Amino acid sequence: MFNRALLTNDDGIDAPGLAALAAAVAPLAREIWVVAPEHDQSGVSRALSLYTPLRLYPRGERRFAVSGTPSDCVAMALRVVMVDNPPDIVFSGINRGANLADEVGYSGTVSGAMMARLLGVPAYAVSQAWRDRENVRWHTAIQALPAVVRRFGPAPRTVLNVNFPDLEPDELTGLSITRQGQPGSMSVEVERRSDTRGYDYHWLALRRRQGAPTPDDSDIAALRRGEISVCPLGFDFTDEAMLEELRAAGGI
């Protein structure tokens, strides 16, 4: 289907989700290239390393690690590693855990795909939901992703954010074209601890709020129904409803 596919992620080049992505994309591309972060970069969103030099480490045939973020990796791939043989498609993932609603804004997985789209290459962000972190159903995404890609192709002018529910392949109930879930599904928590010398330090954590509003056509609702969620993402952050309110209030 594709001559050349680029794979990246935010969990790091040695993450099991990246190996799962390679297995899922194998039937879709003649060549698979990997340019992924040297270390875990979860939660970095669309960060670019503008004040730190980037280092590129060969890790095998058509496989490279980068000392940077997912967006850095895609820029390095398209502007350095594959500049003479650009990919037809970029896949970012498979993330360990769903990227839904508010999480989309923090996600390095989604951001890797967005950078590809910004640079003119069609892209998918792919995530696998889990209830047991040590037993992620990678095989569900591996088996189901090729059919999703064959159905939607390169998805011009957008990024397709694909989330698979925590179910066996034969338990999937279908596929829904969704919208991003409403804001308010996530919160940022700060946990304070003390080190062995009595000095405080802090950990940030993203927590999903239970009982958050979930319209029927949202990505969250689709996964709750056991469906694959395919949500088209763009670059326009404009709040259209608020735009009209402000224009009305300001008399513009």
C-alpha positions as CSV (number, residue, x, y, z in Angstrom):
1,M,0.0,0.0,0.0
2,F,2.9,2.4,0.9
3,N,6.4,2.3,-0.4
4,R,8.0,3.7,2.7
5,A,6.6,4.2,6.3
6,L,8.2,6.1,9.1
7,L,7.4,5.0,12.7
8,T,8.0,7.1,15.8
9,N,6.5,7.2,19.3
10,D,6.8,8.9,22.7
11,D,7.5,5.9,24.9
12,G,11.0,5.4,23.5
13,I,12.7,3.3,20.9
14,D,12.8,0.2,23.0
15,A,9.1,0.4,24.0
16,P,7.0,-2.7,23.3
17,G,4.4,-0.5,21.6
18,L,6.9,0.5,18.9
19,A,7.6,-3.2,18.2
20,A,3.9,-3.8,18.0
21,L,3.5,-0.9,15.6
22,A,6.2,-2.3,13.3
23,A,4.3,-5.6,13.3
24,A,1.0,-3.9,12.5
25,V,2.5,-1.8,9.7
26,A,4.5,-4.7,8.1
27,P,1.6,-5.7,5.8
28,L,1.1,-2.0,4.7
29,A,4.6,-0.9,3.6
30,R,7.5,-2.2,1.6
31,E,10.0,-0.4,3.8
32,I,9.7,0.5,7.5
33,W,11.9,3.2,9.0
34,V,12.1,4.0,12.7
35,V,13.2,7.3,14.2
36,A,12.2,7.4,17.8
37,P,13.2,9.0,21.1
38,E,16.2,7.5,22.9
39,H,14.3,7.7,26.2
40,D,10.6,7.9,27.3
41,Q,9.1,11.3,26.3
42,S,5.5,10.8,27.4
43,G,3.6,13.9,28.1
44,V,5.9,16.3,26.2
45,S,3.2,17.4,23.8
46,R,4.6,19.3,20.8
47,A,7.8,20.4,22.5
48,L,10.9,21.0,20.3
49,S,14.5,21.0,21.5
50,L,15.4,24.6,20.4
51,Y,18.1,25.1,23.0
52,T,19.7,21.6,23.1
53,P,21.6,20.0,20.3
54,L,20.1,16.7,19.0
55,R,22.1,13.5,18.7
56,L,21.3,10.7,16.3
57,Y,22.2,7.1,17.2
58,P,22.0,4.3,14.6
59,R,20.2,1.3,16.2
60,G,20.1,-1.1,13.3
61,E,19.0,-1.1,9.7
62,R,16.7,1.8,9.0
63,R,16.5,2.4,12.7
64,F,17.6,5.4,14.7
65,A,17.3,6.9,18.2
66,V,17.2,10.6,18.8
67,S,18.1,12.5,22.0
68,G,14.9,14.5,21.8
69,T,11.1,14.6,21.7
70,P,8.7,12.9,19.3
71,S,8.5,16.2,17.3
72,D,12.3,16.3,17.2
73,C,12.3,12.8,15.9
74,V,10.0,13.4,13.0
75,A,11.8,16.6,12.1
76,M,15.1,14.7,12.1
77,A,13.6,11.9,10.1
78,L,12.2,14.1,7.4
79,R,15.0,16.7,7.2
80,V,18.0,14.5,7.8
81,V,17.6,10.7,7.9
82,M,15.1,10.3,5.0
83,V,15.6,13.6,3.2
84,D,16.5,11.8,0.0
85,N,13.8,9.1,0.4
86,P,10.9,10.6,2.2
87,P,8.1,8.4,3.7
88,D,4.6,8.2,2.2
89,I,3.1,7.9,5.7
90,V,4.0,8.4,9.3
91,F,2.7,6.2,12.2
92,S,3.2,7.4,15.8
93,G,2.7,4.8,18.6
94,I,1.5,2.4,19.6
95,N,1.0,4.3,22.8
96,R,0.6,2.3,26.0
97,G,-2.7,3.8,27.1
98,A,-5.5,5.6,25.3
99,N,-5.1,9.2,24.1
100,L,-8.5,10.7,24.4
101,A,-10.2,14.0,25.1
102,D,-7.9,16.3,27.2
103,E,-5.0,13.8,27.0
104,V,-4.6,14.6,23.3
105,G,-3.2,18.0,24.2
106,Y,-0.4,16.4,26.3
107,S,0.3,13.4,24.2
108,G,3.8,13.0,22.6
109,T,2.3,10.3,20.5
110,V,-0.3,12.6,18.9
111,S,2.3,15.4,18.6
112,G,4.7,13.2,16.6
113,A,1.9,12.6,14.1
114,M,1.0,16.3,14.1
115,M,4.6,17.3,13.3
116,A,4.5,14.9,10.3
117,R,1.3,16.5,9.1
118,L,2.8,20.0,9.6
119,L,5.7,19.0,7.4
120,G,3.4,17.7,4.7
121,V,3.3,13.9,5.4
122,P,0.0,12.1,6.2
123,A,0.0,10.6,9.7
124,Y,-1.7,8.4,12.2
125,A,-1.5,8.5,15.9
126,V,-2.2,5.0,17.4
127,S,-2.9,4.1,21.0
128,Q,-4.0,0.9,22.9
129,A,-6.1,1.3,26.0
130,W,-5.4,-1.0,29.0
131,R,-6.7,-1.8,32.4
132,D,-3.6,-3.9,33.4
133,R,-0.4,-2.0,32.6
134,E,1.6,-5.3,32.5
135,N,-0.8,-7.0,30.2
136,V,-1.5,-4.6,27.4
137,R,-3.4,-6.1,24.4
138,W,-0.9,-5.1,21.8
139,H,-2.3,-8.0,19.6
140,T,-5.6,-6.2,19.3
141,A,-4.0,-3.1,17.7
142,I,-1.6,-5.3,15.6
143,Q,-4.5,-7.2,14.1
144,A,-7.0,-4.3,13.7
145,L,-4.8,-1.4,12.5
146,P,-4.2,-2.6,9.0
147,A,-7.9,-2.7,8.2
148,V,-8.3,0.8,9.6
149,V,-5.5,2.2,7.4
150,R,-6.8,0.4,4.3
151,R,-10.3,1.9,5.0
152,F,-9.1,5.5,5.4
153,G,-5.9,5.6,3.4
154,P,-3.5,8.5,4.0
155,A,-6.2,10.9,5.4
156,P,-5.1,14.1,3.6
157,R,-5.1,17.5,5.5
158,T,-5.5,15.8,8.9
159,V,-4.1,13.5,11.5
160,L,-6.2,10.4,12.4
161,N,-6.0,9.6,16.1
162,V,-6.8,5.9,16.4
163,N,-7.6,4.4,19.8
164,F,-8.2,0.7,20.4
165,P,-10.3,-0.4,23.4
166,D,-8.9,-2.9,26.0
167,L,-10.6,-5.9,24.4
168,E,-9.6,-9.0,22.5
169,P,-9.8,-8.6,18.7
170,D,-13.0,-10.7,18.4
171,E,-14.7,-8.6,21.1
172,L,-14.4,-5.3,19.2
173,T,-17.9,-4.1,18.5
174,G,-17.2,-1.8,15.5
175,L,-15.5,1.5,14.6
176,S,-16.8,5.0,15.1
177,I,-15.7,8.3,13.6
178,T,-15.5,10.5,16.7
179,R,-14.8,13.9,18.0
180,Q,-12.4,14.7,20.8
181,G,-14.1,14.3,24.2
182,Q,-15.1,17.4,26.0
183,P,-12.6,19.2,28.2
184,G,-12.7,18.4,31.9
185,S,-11.8,14.7,31.6
186,M,-8.3,15.2,33.0
187,S,-6.7,16.8,36.0
188,V,-3.0,17.5,36.8
189,E,-2.0,16.3,40.3
190,V,1.1,17.2,42.2
191,E,2.5,14.8,44.8
192,R,5.1,16.0,47.3
193,R,7.7,13.6,48.6
194,S,11.0,13.9,50.6
195,D,14.3,12.5,49.7
196,T,16.8,10.7,52.1
197,R,18.2,14.1,53.2
198,G,14.9,15.6,54.1
199,Y,14.5,17.8,51.0
200,D,11.2,18.0,49.2
201,Y,10.7,17.1,45.6
202,H,7.5,16.8,43.5
203,W,6.0,14.5,40.9
204,L,3.4,15.7,38.3
205,A,0.7,13.2,37.2
206,L,-2.2,13.3,34.8
207,R,-5.4,11.7,36.3
208,R,-8.6,10.9,34.4
209,R,-11.7,12.2,36.1
210,Q,-14.4,9.6,36.6
211,G,-17.9,10.6,35.5
212,A,-16.7,13.3,33.1
213,P,-19.2,14.2,30.4
214,T,-19.0,11.9,27.4
215,P,-21.2,12.7,24.4
216,D,-22.2,9.7,22.3
217,D,-20.0,10.8,19.4
218,S,-16.9,11.3,21.5
219,D,-13.7,9.2,21.5
220,I,-14.3,8.2,25.2
221,A,-17.8,7.0,24.5
222,A,-16.7,4.9,21.6
223,L,-14.1,3.0,23.7
224,R,-16.7,2.5,26.4
225,R,-18.9,0.8,23.8
226,G,-16.0,-1.4,22.7
227,E,-15.5,0.4,19.4
228,I,-12.3,1.6,17.7
229,S,-12.2,5.4,17.9
230,V,-11.0,7.3,14.8
231,C,-10.8,11.0,15.5
232,P,-9.6,13.5,12.9
233,L,-7.3,16.2,14.4
234,G,-6.4,19.5,13.0
235,F,-4.3,22.5,13.9
236,D,-7.1,25.1,14.5
237,F,-7.6,25.6,18.3
238,T,-10.3,28.2,17.8
239,D,-13.3,27.8,20.1
240,E,-16.0,28.5,17.6
241,A,-18.8,28.9,20.1
242,M,-16.8,31.4,22.2
243,L,-15.7,33.2,19.0
244,E,-19.3,34.0,18.2
245,E,-20.1,35.0,21.8
246,L,-17.1,37.4,21.9
247,R,-18.1,38.9,18.5
248,A,-21.6,39.4,19.7
249,A,-20.6,40.9,23.0
250,G,-18.0,43.2,21.3
251,G,-20.3,44.2,18.5
252,I,-17.9,43.0,15.8
